[in-house]
Structures are given as structure tokens and as C-alpha cells.
Amino acid sequence: MSLRSTRRQWGSVAKFFHWTTALLIIGNGIFGLAMDLASSPMQKINWLALHKSIGLTVLALLLLRLLWRWRDQRPLEEPAPRWQKRAAHAVHGALYLLIAALPLSGWWFNSIAGKPLQFFKLFNLPALTAANHAMQRTAHELHEDLFWILVAVLVPHIAGALKHHLFDRDNVLLRMLPFRRLRESTPSQGES
């Protein structure tokens, strides 16, 4: 498998960014929702520190992914009705915005709370704004709301991939899956 994307499928670097980001977001979202299950205040502090570090990792991966994508080619689009292509582009655009906004909102929430932000206990990051305890609840609600909006946008993303795979029987999903062979092109697909 090639590191770079081809006209037929995504390369291994693009796949790495896609799946690593997806797993980190889903795992960190579940982890964030389970934070209240911590058995002690110290455990909750440690879990929160890990949650923040994973969120910062997602933000760093997004920046690297965008840099890579700027230099990498995209596979040709599979034939589809125009409205489906527009919907897919809109969903992908919303996902990129939300993947950036979610960790940034967490960073802002952390800054509003006046707490230090460490990346895996290696170094501290600066606050995005001065502490403002009156805004703390608003910042927390924004962070949670962005997570649920991201989940809502993931639903059509996943449903679209499954529709292409199960009903259209094309390569939209297969070309992003690691270690999977593409289906042979049909004459109607006309890939070059």
C-alpha cells in the first residue's frame, strides 16, 4: 500500500490520520462522558488531564492531516447524483470544523476555569483567555454541545459510507479501509 493517495484510493498516511482521529474522538468522547464515574477526586483529576491531552492530540493530528492533505492528491469521486456529492462535501466540511472546534472549546473552557493545561505532563500550553469563572458553565456547555453536534454529523457520514458499500457496491468505503482490496470497476463507474 502506498503512503500517498492515488486516483483510486487513499494512501496509508491519509488512512492513518482518518482512523486514528476517529478512534481518539470516539474514545475521548466516551471517556469525557464517563468522567463522573471516577472513584476519587484524584482519579477524576488524572482522567481529566488525560482527556485534555487526548483532545490536544486530536487537534495536532488535524493540523498534520490538513498539511498532508494539502500536498496529497485525492482519489477520484465515485459516480453519484449531484446532491449526494454536495451533501458529502458539506458533511466533510462540517466534520473538519467540528474536529477543530471541539478541542479548541475544551482549551477555552480550561482557560476560563483558570487551570493549567498540560500535554501528557510534558509541557504546559498557554491559556487562550483570562480566567472568568462566571463564563465557566457556558464554556463547559459549549464543549459538550459541540461533541453532540459532532456525533450528529457523524451519523450521515457513517450512513453514507455504509450506503455506498452495501447498496451502491462501490469503493467509497473500501478505499478508506486499511488492508482491503478495492472492488473491480464496473463499466458504469468508468474509473481511470
C-alpha positions as CSV (number, residue, x, y, z in Angstrom):
1,M,0.0,0.0,0.0
2,S,1.3,3.4,-1.0
3,L,2.0,6.1,1.6
4,R,0.4,8.7,-0.8
5,S,-3.1,8.6,-2.2
6,T,-3.7,7.6,-5.7
7,R,-6.5,8.3,-8.2
8,R,-8.2,5.1,-7.0
9,Q,-7.7,5.1,-3.2
10,W,-6.5,6.9,-0.1
11,G,-2.9,6.3,0.9
12,S,-1.8,4.8,4.2
13,V,-0.9,8.2,5.7
14,A,-4.4,9.6,4.9
15,K,-6.0,6.4,6.3
16,F,-3.8,6.6,9.5
17,F,-5.0,10.2,10.1
18,H,-8.6,9.3,9.4
19,W,-8.9,6.2,11.6
20,T,-6.6,7.5,14.4
21,T,-8.6,10.7,14.7
22,A,-11.9,8.8,14.6
23,L,-10.9,6.4,17.4
24,L,-9.4,9.2,19.5
25,I,-12.5,11.3,19.2
26,I,-15.0,8.5,19.9
27,G,-12.9,7.1,22.8
28,N,-12.3,10.5,24.3
29,G,-15.9,11.4,24.0
30,I,-16.9,8.3,25.9
31,F,-14.2,9.0,28.4
32,G,-15.4,12.6,28.9
33,L,-18.9,11.4,29.5
34,A,-17.7,8.8,32.0
35,M,-15.6,11.3,33.9
36,D,-18.2,11.4,36.8
37,L,-17.6,7.7,37.4
38,A,-14.2,8.3,38.9
39,S,-13.8,6.7,42.3
40,S,-11.9,9.6,43.9
41,P,-11.2,13.3,43.3
42,M,-7.6,12.4,42.4
43,Q,-8.6,9.8,39.9
44,K,-11.0,12.4,38.3
45,I,-8.2,14.9,38.1
46,N,-6.0,12.3,36.4
47,W,-8.7,11.3,34.0
48,L,-9.4,14.9,33.1
49,A,-5.7,15.5,32.4
50,L,-5.7,12.5,30.1
51,H,-8.9,13.7,28.4
52,K,-7.4,17.1,27.8
53,S,-4.1,15.6,26.4
54,I,-6.1,13.3,24.0
55,G,-8.1,16.3,22.8
56,L,-4.9,18.2,22.1
57,T,-3.6,15.2,20.2
58,V,-6.7,15.3,18.1
59,L,-6.1,19.0,17.3
60,A,-2.4,18.3,16.4
61,L,-3.4,15.4,14.2
62,L,-6.0,17.6,12.5
63,L,-3.3,20.2,11.7
64,L,-0.9,17.5,10.4
65,R,-3.8,15.9,8.4
66,L,-4.6,19.2,6.7
67,L,-0.9,19.8,5.9
68,W,-0.7,16.3,4.4
69,R,-3.9,16.7,2.5
70,W,-2.7,19.9,1.0
71,R,0.2,18.0,-0.6
72,D,-1.5,14.7,-1.2
73,Q,-3.9,14.0,-4.1
74,R,-7.5,12.9,-3.7
75,P,-8.9,9.8,-5.2
76,L,-11.4,10.5,-8.0
77,E,-15.0,10.7,-6.8
78,E,-17.3,7.8,-7.4
79,P,-20.2,8.5,-9.7
80,A,-23.2,9.7,-7.6
81,P,-26.0,12.2,-8.0
82,R,-25.0,15.8,-7.7
83,W,-27.0,16.3,-4.4
84,Q,-25.1,13.4,-2.8
85,K,-21.8,14.8,-3.7
86,R,-22.8,18.2,-2.3
87,A,-24.1,16.6,0.9
88,A,-20.9,14.6,1.3
89,H,-18.8,17.8,0.8
90,A,-20.9,19.6,3.3
91,V,-20.6,16.8,5.9
92,H,-16.9,16.6,5.4
93,G,-16.5,20.3,5.8
94,A,-18.6,20.3,9.0
95,L,-16.6,17.4,10.4
96,Y,-13.3,19.3,9.8
97,L,-14.7,22.4,11.5
98,L,-16.1,20.4,14.5
99,I,-12.9,18.4,14.9
100,A,-11.1,21.7,15.3
101,A,-13.8,23.4,17.4
102,L,-14.1,20.6,19.9
103,P,-10.6,20.6,21.3
104,L,-10.3,24.4,21.0
105,S,-13.5,24.8,23.0
106,G,-12.0,22.4,25.6
107,W,-8.9,24.5,25.7
108,W,-11.0,27.7,26.0
109,F,-13.1,26.0,28.8
110,N,-9.8,25.1,30.6
111,S,-8.6,28.7,30.2
112,I,-11.9,30.1,31.5
113,A,-11.6,27.8,34.5
114,G,-8.1,29.2,35.2
115,K,-6.5,25.8,35.2
116,P,-3.1,24.8,33.8
117,L,-3.2,22.8,30.6
118,Q,-0.5,20.1,30.3
119,F,0.1,17.9,27.4
120,F,0.7,14.4,28.8
121,K,2.7,16.0,31.7
122,L,5.4,17.0,29.2
123,F,4.8,20.7,28.9
124,N,2.1,23.4,29.6
125,L,0.2,25.2,27.0
126,P,-0.8,28.9,27.4
127,A,-4.3,29.9,28.3
128,L,-6.4,31.2,25.4
129,T,-8.0,33.8,27.6
130,A,-8.0,35.0,31.2
131,A,-9.9,33.1,33.9
132,N,-13.5,34.1,34.1
133,H,-15.4,31.8,36.5
134,A,-18.7,33.5,35.5
135,M,-18.3,32.0,32.0
136,Q,-17.3,28.6,33.2
137,R,-20.7,27.0,32.8
138,T,-21.2,28.5,29.3
139,A,-17.8,27.2,28.2
140,H,-18.5,23.7,29.5
141,E,-21.9,23.6,27.8
142,L,-20.4,24.8,24.5
143,H,-17.8,22.0,24.7
144,E,-20.4,19.4,25.4
145,D,-22.8,20.7,22.8
146,L,-20.0,20.6,20.1
147,F,-19.4,17.0,21.0
148,W,-23.1,16.1,20.4
149,I,-23.2,18.1,17.2
150,L,-20.1,16.2,16.1
151,V,-21.9,12.9,16.9
152,A,-25.0,14.1,14.9
153,V,-22.8,14.9,11.9
154,L,-21.0,11.6,12.1
155,V,-24.3,9.8,11.6
156,P,-24.8,10.8,8.0
157,H,-21.0,10.4,7.4
158,I,-21.1,6.7,8.5
159,A,-24.6,6.1,6.9
160,G,-23.3,7.4,3.6
161,A,-20.2,5.2,3.7
162,L,-22.4,2.2,4.5
163,K,-24.9,3.1,1.8
164,H,-22.1,3.2,-0.8
165,H,-20.7,-0.1,0.4
166,L,-23.9,-2.1,0.9
167,F,-26.2,-0.7,-1.7
168,D,-24.2,1.1,-4.4
169,R,-21.4,-1.6,-4.0
170,D,-18.7,0.9,-5.0
171,N,-15.3,1.6,-3.4
172,V,-16.1,4.7,-1.3
173,L,-15.7,2.9,2.0
174,L,-13.2,0.3,0.8
175,R,-10.7,2.8,-0.4
176,M,-10.5,4.3,3.2
177,L,-10.4,0.9,5.0
178,P,-6.9,-0.4,5.8
179,F,-5.8,-3.7,4.3
180,R,-8.8,-4.0,2.0
181,R,-8.8,-4.6,-1.7
182,L,-10.9,-2.5,-4.0
183,R,-13.7,-3.9,-6.0
184,E,-13.2,-4.1,-9.7
185,S,-14.5,-1.1,-11.6
186,T,-17.8,-1.6,-13.4
187,P,-18.2,0.0,-16.8
188,S,-20.7,2.5,-15.3
189,Q,-18.0,3.6,-12.8
190,G,-15.5,4.5,-15.5
191,E,-12.5,5.0,-13.3
192,S,-9.3,5.7,-15.0
